[in-house]
């Protein structure tokens, strides 16, 4: 065979090898509604990972948040997804609202969380959760809102049957408090919640802080939630607010390659300052998150587990 042809074949082989080596993994991450925190943080992650990786192109997809992300990641239609931690645990185990096991889910990252706010009028005679008996209490509609309210009052010896429960949107709760048709409102949100700040500009409100004993009972019954404190400065009040938070996490399909998962985590942690510029809640997406000090109730993805152990983030 002529040398010229051999040389051409050799060059072609090198080109094929180079192309294979530089092949980009196109991956997707389910977020939430456009403009929501999941979407903003997820889109930021997608850009940061894509801009800092030679092998991953991560695209954020707007979704209906937790429930849709769990379905799409478990089915393999999405690689990664954001969601509420306890919902992911229940889905994996086929418990609660989930009638089958989402066995393909694996834990990747912990991030920000939602805080339970309990709001009353400043002139209300309600001073503690025990005072809720017989009162008109607004809770967010749907399973999650009811679950959070139920867990909260049960930690203080009450049940939802002891209250006059009124499922309402936040706008309706605000109107109810202003018109004195509502005695208290449960609001589950990140901090500071702009909607609560806005309510405080038109109505003198007060927050009901939980007790250490009540919170101990609550997190013992619901180990996927954590005791937390809302700084009083977030809402321009004098005292910090004792409450609990439900963590938000990023999960992946178990078949996503280990190296893709570990690189995704490493870039997110290494470039956390860029994520914070995208949204303040990005500050929680680091290896310093207290979440990693607790036992994971959803199995880690092998790529995540290896990364965290190598970097002494988990044992």
C-alpha positions as a Markdown table, in Angstrom:
| # | Residue | x | y | z |
|---|---|---|---|---|
| 1 | Unk | 0.0 | 0.0 | 0.0 |
| 2 | Unk | 1.4 | 3.4 | -1.0 |
| 3 | Unk | 2.9 | 5.5 | 1.8 |
| 4 | Unk | 0.6 | 8.4 | 0.9 |
| 5 | Unk | -2.5 | 6.3 | 1.5 |
| 6 | Unk | -1.1 | 4.9 | 4.8 |
| 7 | Unk | -0.4 | 8.4 | 5.9 |
| 8 | Unk | -4.0 | 9.5 | 5.1 |
| 9 | Unk | -5.4 | 6.5 | 7.0 |
| 10 | Unk | -3.2 | 7.4 | 10.0 |
| 11 | Unk | -4.4 | 11.0 | 10.0 |
| 12 | Unk | -8.0 | 9.8 | 9.8 |
| 13 | Unk | -7.5 | 7.5 | 12.7 |
| 14 | Unk | -6.1 | 10.4 | 14.8 |
| 15 | Unk | -9.0 | 12.5 | 13.9 |
| 16 | Unk | -11.5 | 9.8 | 15.0 |
| 17 | Unk | -9.6 | 9.4 | 18.3 |
| 18 | Unk | -9.5 | 13.1 | 18.9 |
| 19 | Unk | -13.2 | 13.5 | 18.2 |
| 20 | Unk | -14.0 | 10.6 | 20.7 |
| 21 | Unk | -11.8 | 12.2 | 23.3 |
| 22 | Unk | -13.5 | 15.6 | 22.9 |
| 23 | Unk | -17.0 | 14.3 | 22.7 |
| 24 | Unk | -19.4 | 16.4 | 24.9 |
| 25 | Unk | -21.9 | 14.7 | 27.2 |
| 26 | Unk | -25.2 | 16.6 | 26.7 |
| 27 | Unk | -27.1 | 16.4 | 30.0 |
| 28 | Unk | -30.3 | 18.0 | 31.3 |
| 29 | Unk | -31.5 | 19.2 | 34.7 |
| 30 | Unk | -35.2 | 19.7 | 35.6 |
| 31 | Unk | -35.8 | 22.9 | 37.6 |
| 32 | Unk | -39.2 | 24.6 | 38.3 |
| 33 | Unk | -41.3 | 27.4 | 36.9 |
| 34 | Unk | -39.6 | 30.1 | 35.0 |
| 35 | Unk | -38.6 | 32.8 | 37.5 |
| 36 | Unk | -38.7 | 30.5 | 40.5 |
| 37 | Unk | -35.6 | 29.8 | 42.6 |
| 38 | Unk | -35.2 | 26.2 | 41.3 |
| 39 | Unk | -35.2 | 27.6 | 37.7 |
| 40 | Unk | -32.9 | 30.5 | 38.4 |
| 41 | Unk | -30.4 | 28.4 | 40.4 |
| 42 | Unk | -30.6 | 25.5 | 37.9 |
| 43 | Unk | -30.1 | 27.7 | 34.9 |
| 44 | Unk | -27.1 | 29.2 | 36.6 |
| 45 | Unk | -25.7 | 25.7 | 37.3 |
| 46 | Unk | -26.2 | 24.8 | 33.7 |
| 47 | Unk | -24.3 | 27.8 | 32.5 |
| 48 | Unk | -21.5 | 27.4 | 35.0 |
| 49 | Unk | -21.0 | 23.7 | 34.4 |
| 50 | Unk | -21.1 | 24.1 | 30.6 |
| 51 | Unk | -18.7 | 27.0 | 30.7 |
| 52 | Unk | -16.2 | 25.3 | 32.9 |
| 53 | Unk | -16.2 | 21.7 | 31.6 |
| 54 | Unk | -14.7 | 20.3 | 28.4 |
| 55 | Unk | -17.0 | 17.3 | 28.5 |
| 56 | Unk | -20.4 | 18.3 | 29.8 |
| 57 | Unk | -23.1 | 20.5 | 28.3 |
| 58 | Unk | -25.8 | 21.0 | 31.0 |
| 59 | Unk | -29.1 | 22.4 | 29.9 |
| 60 | Unk | -31.8 | 23.6 | 32.4 |
| 61 | Unk | -35.4 | 22.7 | 31.6 |
| 62 | Unk | -38.3 | 24.5 | 33.1 |
| 63 | Unk | -40.8 | 22.1 | 34.8 |
| 64 | Unk | -43.6 | 21.9 | 37.3 |
| 65 | Unk | -40.8 | 21.4 | 40.0 |
| 66 | Unk | -40.6 | 18.5 | 42.4 |
| 67 | Unk | -43.3 | 16.1 | 41.3 |
| 68 | Unk | -42.5 | 16.4 | 37.6 |
| 69 | Unk | -38.8 | 16.2 | 38.1 |
| 70 | Unk | -39.1 | 13.0 | 40.2 |
| 71 | Unk | -41.1 | 11.4 | 37.3 |
| 72 | Unk | -38.8 | 12.6 | 34.5 |
| 73 | Unk | -35.5 | 11.7 | 36.3 |
| 74 | Unk | -36.8 | 8.3 | 37.4 |
| 75 | Unk | -37.8 | 7.5 | 33.8 |
| 76 | Unk | -34.5 | 8.8 | 32.4 |
| 77 | Unk | -36.1 | 11.6 | 30.4 |
| 78 | Unk | -34.0 | 14.0 | 32.5 |
| 79 | Unk | -30.6 | 13.3 | 34.0 |
| 80 | Unk | -30.8 | 15.6 | 37.1 |
| 81 | Unk | -33.6 | 17.4 | 38.9 |
| 82 | Unk | -34.4 | 19.7 | 41.8 |
| 83 | Unk | -36.9 | 18.7 | 44.5 |
| 84 | Unk | -38.0 | 18.7 | 48.1 |
| 85 | Unk | -35.9 | 16.1 | 50.0 |
| 86 | Unk | -38.8 | 14.4 | 51.8 |
| 87 | Unk | -40.8 | 14.0 | 48.6 |
| 88 | Unk | -37.8 | 12.3 | 46.9 |
| 89 | Unk | -37.4 | 9.9 | 49.9 |
| 90 | Unk | -41.1 | 9.0 | 49.8 |
| 91 | Unk | -41.0 | 8.6 | 46.0 |
| 92 | Unk | -37.9 | 6.3 | 46.2 |
| 93 | Unk | -39.7 | 4.1 | 48.9 |
| 94 | Unk | -43.1 | 4.2 | 47.2 |
| 95 | Unk | -44.7 | 5.9 | 50.3 |
| 96 | Unk | -47.0 | 8.8 | 51.0 |
| 97 | Unk | -48.4 | 10.2 | 47.7 |
| 98 | Unk | -46.4 | 7.8 | 45.6 |
| 99 | Unk | -48.0 | 4.4 | 44.7 |
| 100 | Unk | -44.8 | 2.9 | 43.2 |
| 101 | Unk | -41.1 | 2.9 | 44.0 |
| 102 | Unk | -39.0 | 5.4 | 42.1 |
| 103 | Unk | -36.0 | 3.1 | 42.2 |
| 104 | Unk | -33.8 | 5.0 | 39.8 |
| 105 | Unk | -33.4 | 8.1 | 41.9 |
| 106 | Unk | -30.1 | 8.9 | 43.5 |
| 107 | Unk | -29.0 | 11.8 | 45.7 |
| 108 | Unk | -26.4 | 14.2 | 44.3 |
| 109 | Unk | -26.5 | 17.6 | 46.0 |
| 110 | Unk | -28.0 | 19.4 | 48.9 |
| 111 | Unk | -28.9 | 23.1 | 48.6 |
| 112 | Unk | -31.2 | 25.7 | 50.0 |
| 113 | Unk | -34.5 | 24.9 | 51.8 |
| 114 | Unk | -38.0 | 26.0 | 52.6 |
| 115 | Unk | -38.7 | 27.4 | 56.1 |
| 116 | Unk | -42.0 | 27.1 | 58.0 |
| 117 | Unk | -43.3 | 30.6 | 58.8 |
| 118 | Unk | -46.2 | 31.1 | 61.2 |
| 119 | Unk | -47.7 | 34.6 | 61.0 |
| 120 | Unk | -50.3 | 36.4 | 63.1 |
| 121 | Unk | -51.5 | 40.0 | 63.4 |
| 122 | Unk | -49.3 | 41.9 | 65.8 |
| 123 | Unk | -52.4 | 42.6 | 68.0 |
| 124 | Unk | -53.4 | 38.9 | 68.1 |
| 125 | Unk | -53.8 | 37.2 | 71.5 |
| 126 | Unk | -52.0 | 34.1 | 70.0 |
| 127 | Unk | -48.6 | 33.7 | 71.6 |
| 128 | Unk | -47.8 | 30.0 | 70.9 |
| 129 | Unk | -48.9 | 27.1 | 68.7 |
| 130 | Unk | -50.8 | 25.7 | 71.7 |
| 131 | Unk | -53.1 | 28.7 | 71.4 |
| 132 | Unk | -54.2 | 27.6 | 67.9 |
| 133 | Unk | -57.0 | 25.4 | 69.3 |
| 134 | Unk | -60.3 | 26.5 | 67.7 |
| 135 | Unk | -58.7 | 29.2 | 65.7 |
| 136 | Unk | -59.0 | 29.9 | 62.0 |
| 137 | Unk | -55.6 | 28.9 | 60.5 |
| 138 | Unk | -54.7 | 29.3 | 56.9 |
| 139 | Unk | -52.5 | 26.7 | 55.3 |
| 140 | Unk | -51.2 | 26.4 | 51.7 |
| 141 | Unk | -53.5 | 24.1 | 49.6 |
| 142 | Unk | -52.2 | 20.6 | 48.6 |
| 143 | Unk | -50.5 | 17.7 | 50.3 |
| 144 | Unk | -47.3 | 19.4 | 51.2 |
| 145 | Unk | -49.0 | 22.4 | 52.9 |
| 146 | Unk | -51.2 | 20.1 | 54.9 |
| 147 | Unk | -48.3 | 17.8 | 55.8 |
| 148 | Unk | -46.2 | 20.7 | 57.1 |
| 149 | Unk | -49.1 | 22.1 | 59.2 |
| 150 | Unk | -50.1 | 18.7 | 60.5 |
| 151 | Unk | -46.5 | 17.9 | 61.6 |
| 152 | Unk | -46.1 | 21.3 | 63.3 |
| 153 | Unk | -49.3 | 21.3 | 65.4 |
| 154 | Unk | -48.9 | 17.6 | 66.4 |
| 155 | Unk | -45.5 | 18.4 | 67.9 |
| 156 | Unk | -47.4 | 20.6 | 70.3 |
| 157 | Unk | -50.2 | 18.1 | 71.2 |
| 158 | Unk | -52.8 | 19.3 | 68.7 |
| 159 | Unk | -54.3 | 17.8 | 65.5 |
| 160 | Unk | -55.7 | 19.6 | 62.5 |
| 161 | Unk | -59.1 | 18.6 | 63.7 |
| 162 | Unk | -58.5 | 20.9 | 66.7 |
| 163 | Unk | -58.2 | 23.9 | 64.4 |
| 164 | Unk | -60.5 | 25.5 | 61.8 |
| 165 | Unk | -58.3 | 24.8 | 58.9 |
| 166 | Unk | -58.7 | 27.1 | 55.8 |
| 167 | Unk | -56.7 | 26.1 | 52.7 |
| 168 | Unk | -55.7 | 29.4 | 51.0 |
| 169 | Unk | -53.2 | 30.9 | 48.6 |
| 170 | Unk | -50.8 | 33.4 | 50.2 |
| 171 | Unk | -52.7 | 36.3 | 48.7 |
| 172 | Unk | -55.9 | 35.0 | 50.3 |
| 173 | Unk | -54.1 | 34.5 | 53.6 |
| 174 | Unk | -52.9 | 38.1 | 53.5 |
| 175 | Unk | -56.4 | 39.4 | 52.8 |
| 176 | Unk | -57.8 | 37.2 | 55.6 |
| 177 | Unk | -55.3 | 38.5 | 58.2 |
| 178 | Unk | -55.9 | 42.1 | 57.1 |
| 179 | Unk | -59.7 | 41.7 | 57.4 |
| 180 | Unk | -59.4 | 39.7 | 60.6 |
| 181 | Unk | -61.1 | 36.7 | 59.0 |
| 182 | Unk | -58.1 | 34.6 | 59.7 |
| 183 | Unk | -56.2 | 34.2 | 63.0 |
| 184 | Unk | -52.9 | 32.8 | 61.8 |
| 185 | Unk | -51.2 | 31.6 | 58.6 |
| 186 | Unk | -48.7 | 28.9 | 57.8 |
| 187 | Unk | -46.3 | 30.0 | 55.0 |
| 188 | Unk | -43.6 | 27.7 | 53.6 |
| 189 | Unk | -41.0 | 29.6 | 51.7 |
| 190 | Unk | -37.3 | 30.4 | 51.3 |
| 191 | Unk | -35.9 | 33.3 | 53.3 |
| 192 | Unk | -36.4 | 36.2 | 53.2 |
| 193 | Unk | -39.7 | 35.7 | 51.4 |
| 194 | Unk | -40.6 | 38.8 | 49.4 |
| 195 | Unk | -44.3 | 38.1 | 49.8 |
| 196 | Unk | -44.1 | 38.2 | 53.6 |
| 197 | Unk | -42.0 | 41.4 | 53.5 |
| 198 | Unk | -44.6 | 43.0 | 51.3 |
| 199 | Unk | -47.4 | 41.9 | 53.7 |
| 200 | Unk | -45.5 | 43.5 | 56.6 |
| 201 | Unk | -45.5 | 46.9 | 54.8 |
| 202 | Unk | -49.3 | 47.0 | 54.9 |
| 203 | Unk | -50.1 | 45.2 | 58.2 |
| 204 | Unk | -48.3 | 44.9 | 61.5 |
| 205 | Unk | -47.5 | 41.2 | 61.8 |
| 206 | Unk | -45.7 | 39.0 | 64.3 |
| 207 | Unk | -44.1 | 35.6 | 63.9 |
| 208 | Unk | -44.8 | 32.6 | 66.2 |
| 209 | Unk | -41.4 | 31.1 | 67.2 |
| 210 | Unk | -41.3 | 27.4 | 68.0 |
| 211 | Unk | -39.9 | 25.9 | 71.1 |
| 212 | Unk | -36.8 | 23.8 | 71.4 |
| 213 | Unk | -38.9 | 21.0 | 72.9 |
| 214 | Unk | -41.5 | 21.1 | 70.1 |
| 215 | Unk | -38.8 | 21.2 | 67.4 |
| 216 | Unk | -37.1 | 18.2 | 69.0 |
| 217 | Unk | -40.3 | 16.2 | 68.8 |
| 218 | Unk | -40.9 | 17.3 | 65.3 |
| 219 | Unk | -37.5 | 16.4 | 63.8 |
| 220 | Unk | -37.6 | 13.1 | 65.7 |
| 221 | Unk | -40.9 | 12.3 | 63.9 |
| 222 | Unk | -39.7 | 13.7 | 60.6 |
| 223 | Unk | -35.9 | 13.1 | 60.4 |
| 224 | Unk | -35.6 | 14.6 | 56.9 |
| 225 | Unk | -36.4 | 18.0 | 58.3 |
| 226 | Unk | -34.0 | 20.1 | 60.3 |
| 227 | Unk | -34.2 | 22.7 | 63.1 |
| 228 | Unk | -33.5 | 26.1 | 61.8 |
| 229 | Unk | -33.5 | 29.8 | 62.7 |
| 230 | Unk | -34.8 | 32.7 | 60.6 |
| 231 | Unk | -32.7 | 35.8 | 61.3 |
| 232 | Unk | -35.0 | 38.5 | 62.7 |
| 233 | Unk | -33.2 | 41.0 | 60.4 |
| 234 | Unk | -34.7 | 39.2 | 57.4 |
| 235 | Unk | -38.1 | 40.6 | 58.3 |
| 236 | Unk | -37.1 | 43.6 | 60.4 |
| 237 | Unk | -38.1 | 42.1 | 63.7 |
| 238 | Unk | -36.2 | 42.2 | 66.9 |
| 239 | Unk | -35.9 | 38.5 | 67.7 |
| 240 | Unk | -34.8 | 35.5 | 65.6 |
| 241 | Unk | -37.5 | 33.0 | 64.7 |
| 242 | Unk | -37.1 | 29.4 | 65.7 |
| 243 | Unk | -38.5 | 27.0 | 63.2 |
| 244 | Unk | -37.6 | 24.1 | 60.9 |
| 245 | Unk | -36.7 | 23.7 | 57.2 |
| 246 | Unk | -37.3 | 21.2 | 54.6 |
| 247 | Unk | -34.1 | 20.8 | 52.4 |
| 248 | Unk | -34.1 | 21.0 | 48.7 |
| 249 | Unk | -31.8 | 18.6 | 46.9 |
| 250 | Unk | -30.6 | 17.7 | 43.4 |
| 251 | Unk | -31.1 | 14.1 | 42.4 |
| 252 | Unk | -30.0 | 12.1 | 39.4 |
| 253 | Unk | -31.0 | 9.0 | 37.5 |
| 254 | Unk | -28.8 | 6.1 | 38.7 |
| 255 | Unk | -27.5 | 5.5 | 35.1 |
| 256 | Unk | -25.9 | 8.9 | 34.7 |
| 257 | Unk | -22.1 | 8.1 | 34.6 |
| 258 | Unk | -20.2 | 8.5 | 37.8 |
| 259 | Unk | -17.6 | 10.9 | 36.2 |
| 260 | Unk | -20.4 | 13.2 | 35.0 |
| 261 | Unk | -21.9 | 13.4 | 38.5 |
| 262 | Unk | -18.6 | 14.0 | 40.2 |
| 263 | Unk | -17.6 | 16.7 | 37.7 |
| 264 | Unk | -21.0 | 18.3 | 38.1 |
| 265 | Unk | -20.5 | 18.5 | 41.9 |
| 266 | Unk | -16.9 | 19.7 | 41.7 |
| 267 | Unk | -17.7 | 22.5 | 39.3 |
| 268 | Unk | -20.7 | 23.6 | 41.3 |
| 269 | Unk | -18.6 | 23.7 | 44.5 |
| 270 | Unk | -15.5 | 25.3 | 42.9 |
| 271 | Unk | -17.5 | 28.0 | 41.2 |
| 272 | Unk | -20.0 | 28.6 | 44.0 |
| 273 | Unk | -19.2 | 32.4 | 44.0 |
| 274 | Unk | -20.6 | 32.5 | 40.4 |
| 275 | Unk | -23.7 | 30.7 | 41.5 |
| 276 | Unk | -24.2 | 33.2 | 44.4 |
| 277 | Unk | -24.1 | 36.0 | 41.8 |
| 278 | Unk | -26.9 | 34.3 | 40.0 |
| 279 | Unk | -29.1 | 34.0 | 43.1 |
| 280 | Unk | -28.3 | 34.4 | 46.9 |
| 281 | Unk | -29.6 | 30.9 | 47.6 |
| 282 | Unk | -26.7 | 29.6 | 45.6 |
| 283 | Unk | -24.6 | 30.0 | 48.8 |
| 284 | Unk | -26.0 | 26.7 | 50.2 |
| 285 | Unk | -24.7 | 24.6 | 47.3 |
| 286 | Unk | -21.3 | 23.8 | 48.9 |
| 287 | Unk | -19.6 | 21.0 | 50.8 |
| 288 | Unk | -20.1 | 23.1 | 54.0 |
| 289 | Unk | -23.9 | 22.6 | 54.0 |
| 290 | Unk | -24.9 | 21.1 | 57.4 |
| 291 | Unk | -27.0 | 18.5 | 55.5 |
| 292 | Unk | -23.9 | 16.4 | 54.9 |
| 293 | Unk | -23.5 | 15.9 | 58.7 |
| 294 | Unk | -26.7 | 13.8 | 58.8 |
| 295 | Unk | -27.4 | 10.3 | 57.5 |
| 296 | Unk | -28.7 | 10.4 | 53.9 |
| 297 | Unk | -32.2 | 8.9 | 53.7 |
| 298 | Unk | -32.0 | 8.7 | 49.9 |
| 299 | Unk | -29.0 | 6.7 | 48.5 |
| 300 | Unk | -26.2 | 8.7 | 47.1 |
| 301 | Unk | -25.3 | 8.3 | 43.4 |
| 302 | Unk | -22.0 | 6.4 | 43.4 |
| 303 | Unk | -20.3 | 9.4 | 41.7 |
| 304 | Unk | -21.5 | 11.7 | 44.4 |
| 305 | Unk | -20.6 | 9.3 | 47.2 |
| 306 | Unk | -17.1 | 8.8 | 45.9 |
| 307 | Unk | -16.6 | 12.6 | 45.5 |
| 308 | Unk | -17.8 | 13.4 | 49.0 |
| 309 | Unk | -15.7 | 10.7 | 50.7 |
| 310 | Unk | -12.6 | 11.6 | 48.8 |
| 311 | Unk | -13.0 | 15.2 | 49.9 |
| 312 | Unk | -13.9 | 14.3 | 53.5 |
| 313 | Unk | -17.4 | 15.7 | 53.3 |
| 314 | Unk | -19.1 | 12.5 | 54.4 |
| 315 | Unk | -17.6 | 9.5 | 56.2 |
